[in-house]
Amino acid sequence: MLKGISGLITPDLIKILMEMGHSDEIVIADGNFPAASHARRLVRCGGHGIPELLEAILPLFPLDVYVDRPVSLMAVTPGDAVETPIWGKYREIVSRYHPVDDNDPFEEVERFAFYERAKQAYAIVSTGEKALYANVILKKGVVIQAP
């Protein structure tokens, strides 16, 4: 345990977040996502939901300000009648830690394109999130220290 860092951040997760460089991507995957078969590096956080992990990660993790959409969601498959209220929670959380101007920092990525991107991600965090289409990719930015 460390002061000022959420207990949800495991030693493996803090190591991954620290190792990542500018423009590296991390997938925070729901419980249905094929994380083990897609991950180059896998971190298990099975007892937690994605919103609570975003709340723990984003105070430590700068999103990339040099791209239009540093947060990617898995788009609902056309014809699938699934609602995605969890996306609203993500928007609320991201807006607290990432400057949101007129540009929406979120993009929707077609399901199979999302899988391919996940295979290239620096790591995948496998969660116990039960909401459908709850997967999210975060693109890391740079940490700017004041002189």
C-alpha positions as CSV (number, residue, x, y, z in Angstrom):
1,M,0.0,0.0,0.0
2,L,1.1,3.5,-0.7
3,K,-0.2,6.9,0.4
4,G,-2.2,8.8,-2.2
5,I,-2.7,5.7,-4.5
6,S,-5.9,3.8,-4.5
7,G,-5.8,0.3,-3.1
8,L,-7.4,-0.8,-6.4
9,I,-4.1,-0.2,-8.1
10,T,-2.3,-3.5,-7.7
11,P,1.5,-3.8,-7.8
12,D,1.3,-5.3,-11.3
13,L,-1.0,-2.5,-12.5
14,I,1.2,0.3,-11.1
15,K,4.3,-1.3,-12.8
16,I,2.4,-1.4,-16.2
17,L,1.2,2.2,-15.8
18,M,4.8,3.4,-15.0
19,E,6.4,1.4,-17.9
20,M,4.0,2.8,-20.5
21,G,5.3,5.6,-22.7
22,H,3.6,8.4,-24.7
23,S,1.0,7.0,-27.1
24,D,1.0,3.5,-25.6
25,E,-2.5,2.1,-25.1
26,I,-4.0,0.2,-22.2
27,V,-7.3,-1.7,-22.5
28,I,-9.6,-1.8,-19.5
29,A,-11.8,-4.8,-20.4
30,D,-15.1,-6.0,-19.1
31,G,-15.7,-9.5,-17.8
32,N,-16.7,-10.9,-21.2
33,F,-13.7,-9.6,-23.1
34,P,-11.2,-12.3,-24.3
35,A,-8.4,-10.6,-22.4
36,A,-6.1,-13.6,-21.8
37,S,-6.1,-14.6,-25.5
38,H,-5.5,-11.0,-26.7
39,A,-3.0,-9.6,-24.1
40,R,0.7,-9.0,-24.6
41,R,0.6,-8.2,-20.8
42,L,-2.4,-9.1,-18.7
43,V,-3.3,-7.6,-15.3
44,R,-6.2,-9.2,-13.5
45,C,-8.6,-7.0,-11.5
46,G,-11.5,-9.4,-11.5
47,G,-13.3,-8.1,-8.4
48,H,-13.7,-4.6,-9.7
49,G,-15.8,-2.6,-12.1
50,I,-14.4,-0.4,-14.8
51,P,-15.7,3.0,-13.4
52,E,-14.0,2.4,-10.1
53,L,-10.8,1.5,-11.8
54,L,-10.9,4.6,-14.0
55,E,-11.3,6.6,-10.8
56,A,-8.2,5.0,-9.5
57,I,-6.1,5.2,-12.7
58,L,-6.9,8.6,-14.2
59,P,-5.4,10.7,-11.3
60,L,-2.1,9.0,-12.2
61,F,-2.4,8.6,-15.9
62,P,-2.3,11.5,-18.4
63,L,-4.4,11.1,-21.5
64,D,-2.8,12.0,-24.8
65,V,-3.6,15.7,-25.6
66,Y,-2.0,15.4,-29.0
67,V,-4.7,13.2,-30.5
68,D,-8.4,14.1,-30.9
69,R,-9.8,11.0,-29.2
70,P,-7.5,9.5,-26.5
71,V,-10.4,7.3,-25.2
72,S,-11.9,4.5,-27.3
73,L,-15.0,2.5,-26.7
74,M,-16.1,-0.7,-28.3
75,A,-19.0,0.3,-30.5
76,V,-22.3,-1.5,-30.2
77,T,-22.7,-4.0,-33.0
78,P,-25.3,-2.8,-35.5
79,G,-28.7,-4.4,-34.8
80,D,-27.8,-5.2,-31.2
81,A,-30.4,-3.5,-28.9
82,V,-27.9,-3.1,-26.0
83,E,-28.0,0.2,-24.1
84,T,-24.7,1.6,-22.8
85,P,-25.4,3.8,-19.8
86,I,-21.9,3.0,-18.4
87,W,-20.5,5.3,-21.2
88,G,-22.0,8.3,-19.4
89,K,-20.2,7.3,-16.3
90,Y,-16.9,7.1,-18.2
91,R,-17.5,10.6,-19.7
92,E,-18.1,12.0,-16.2
93,I,-15.0,10.4,-14.8
94,V,-12.7,11.4,-17.7
95,S,-14.0,15.0,-17.6
96,R,-12.7,15.3,-14.0
97,Y,-9.1,14.3,-15.0
98,H,-8.7,15.3,-18.7
99,P,-9.3,18.8,-20.2
100,V,-12.5,18.5,-22.2
101,D,-13.1,21.4,-24.5
102,D,-15.4,21.3,-27.6
103,N,-13.8,18.1,-28.8
104,D,-15.3,14.9,-27.5
105,P,-12.3,12.8,-26.3
106,F,-14.2,9.5,-27.0
107,E,-14.4,7.5,-30.2
108,E,-16.3,4.4,-30.9
109,V,-14.4,1.5,-32.6
110,E,-16.1,-1.4,-34.4
111,R,-16.0,-4.6,-32.3
112,F,-13.4,-6.6,-34.4
113,A,-11.3,-3.5,-35.0
114,F,-11.3,-3.0,-31.3
115,Y,-10.1,-6.6,-30.8
116,E,-7.2,-6.0,-33.2
117,R,-6.2,-2.8,-31.4
118,A,-6.4,-4.6,-28.1
119,K,-3.9,-7.2,-29.4
120,Q,-1.4,-4.3,-30.0
121,A,-2.1,-2.5,-26.7
122,Y,0.7,-2.4,-24.1
123,A,-1.5,-4.2,-21.7
124,I,-5.0,-5.4,-21.0
125,V,-6.6,-5.1,-17.5
126,S,-9.2,-7.8,-17.1
127,T,-12.0,-6.7,-14.8
128,G,-15.2,-8.1,-13.3
129,E,-17.3,-5.5,-15.1
130,K,-20.7,-6.9,-16.0
131,A,-22.0,-4.1,-18.3
132,L,-22.0,-5.0,-22.0
133,Y,-19.8,-3.0,-24.4
134,A,-18.0,-1.6,-21.4
135,N,-14.5,-2.0,-22.8
136,V,-12.4,1.1,-23.1
137,I,-8.9,1.9,-24.4
138,L,-6.9,4.7,-22.9
139,K,-4.0,6.4,-24.9
140,K,-1.3,7.6,-22.6
141,G,0.0,11.2,-22.8
142,V,3.0,12.9,-21.3
143,V,3.5,14.0,-17.7
144,I,4.4,17.7,-17.7
145,Q,6.3,18.9,-14.6
146,A,6.3,22.6,-13.8
147,P,9.9,24.0,-13.5
